Amino acid sequence: MQYWDGILGFLIINIAFKLVKNKLNIEDMFCNIKIFNNGKEQRLRAMIDTGNLLKDPITNSPVIIIEKNKLLNILPKEILENTKKIINGQYEFSDEYLKYASRFRVLPFSSLGKQNGMLLGFKVDKIEAEINDEDVIREDAIIGIYDKKLSNRNQYQSLIGLNYVEKSC
């Protein structure tokens, strides 16, 4: 009798695995996002990164990593060119850009090849993400400004973590 239970269990697991495998595809790993800031909007493609658990240490808000060059539409070029100085406290905001100062965050992170890193974050007005045909809107999300390219083939320009989708962070 145990012999048949083992065979039956194997068949059920095998069928279930094939069903799940057929439902998952590469497109499930990506979503479209819209970032809103000061009346401006930027649309991007994001990869859903299960390893991105980055949160603002003060507000506990989720952080979405975005390539710096994709933020020129919503943040001033001068500020984006001085992210390292802002992180180090060496940048003096002019009167024109002083309104941005309170929205910056310094985000500590660890990743493969980089222990104890620092990333500059910015609190935008709102982020909308279309995930599995559902709009997930967050007004508490932070963008992490990344200096390099995230995808060698330009498949995506941002990384969104699963914590973005959670109702409470």
Residue pairs with C-beta under 8 A, 6 or more apart in sequence:
28 48
28 132
29 47
29 48
30 45
30 46
30 47
30 48
30 155
30 156
31 45
31 46
31 48
31 129
31 130
31 131
31 160
32 43
32 44
32 45
32 46
32 129
32 130
33 43
33 44
33 45
33 46
33 64
33 127
33 128
33 129
33 130
33 158
33 160
34 41
34 42
34 43
34 44
34 127
34 128
34 129
35 41
35 42
35 44
35 66
35 71
35 74
35 124
35 126
35 127
35 143
36 74
36 124
36 125
36 126
36 127
36 128
37 74
37 75
37 124
37 125
38 74
38 125
40 73
40 74
41 73
41 74
42 70
42 71
42 73
42 74
44 66
44 70
44 156
44 157
44 158
45 155
45 156
45 157
45 158
46 64
46 129
46 156
46 157
46 158
46 159
46 160
47 150
47 151
47 155
47 156
47 158
47 159
47 160
48 131
48 160
48 161
48 162
49 65
49 159
49 160
49 161
50 161
50 162
51 161
52 63
52 65
52 159
52 160
52 161
52 162
52 163
53 161
53 162
53 163
54 62
54 63
54 65
54 107
54 109
54 119
54 144
54 161
55 61
55 62
55 63
55 163
55 169
56 63
56 105
56 107
56 121
56 142
57 107
57 108
58 105
59 140
59 142
60 169
61 123
61 138
61 140
61 141
61 142
61 169
62 138
62 140
62 141
62 142
62 161
62 163
62 164
62 166
62 169
63 107
63 119
63 121
63 141
63 142
63 143
63 144
63 161
64 127
64 141
64 142
64 143
64 144
64 158
64 159
64 160
64 161
64 164
65 119
65 143
65 144
65 146
65 150
65 158
65 159
66 143
66 144
66 145
66 146
66 157
66 158
67 146
67 148
67 149
67 150
67 157
67 158
68 80
68 83
68 145
68 146
68 147
70 157
70 158
71 80
71 143
71 145
72 80
74 124
75 100
75 122
76 97
76 100
78 97
79 86
79 97
79 100
80 145
82 91
83 120
83 145
83 147
85 91
86 104
86 120
87 106
87 118
87 119
87 120
93 100
93 101
100 122
103 122
103 123
103 124
104 120
104 121
104 122
104 123
105 120
105 121
105 122
105 123
105 142
106 118
106 119
106 120
106 121
107 118
107 119
107 120
107 121
107 142
107 144
108 116
108 117
108 118
108 119
109 117
109 118
109 119
109 144
110 116
110 117
111 117
119 144
119 145
119 146
120 144
120 145
121 142
121 143
121 144
121 145
122 142
122 143
122 145
123 142
124 141
124 142
124 143
125 139
126 137
126 138
126 139
126 141
127 137
127 138
127 141
127 143
127 164
128 135
128 136
128 137
129 135
129 136
129 137
129 138
129 160
129 164
129 165
130 136
131 165
136 164
136 165
138 164
140 169
141 164
150 156
150 157
150 158
150 159
151 157
163 169
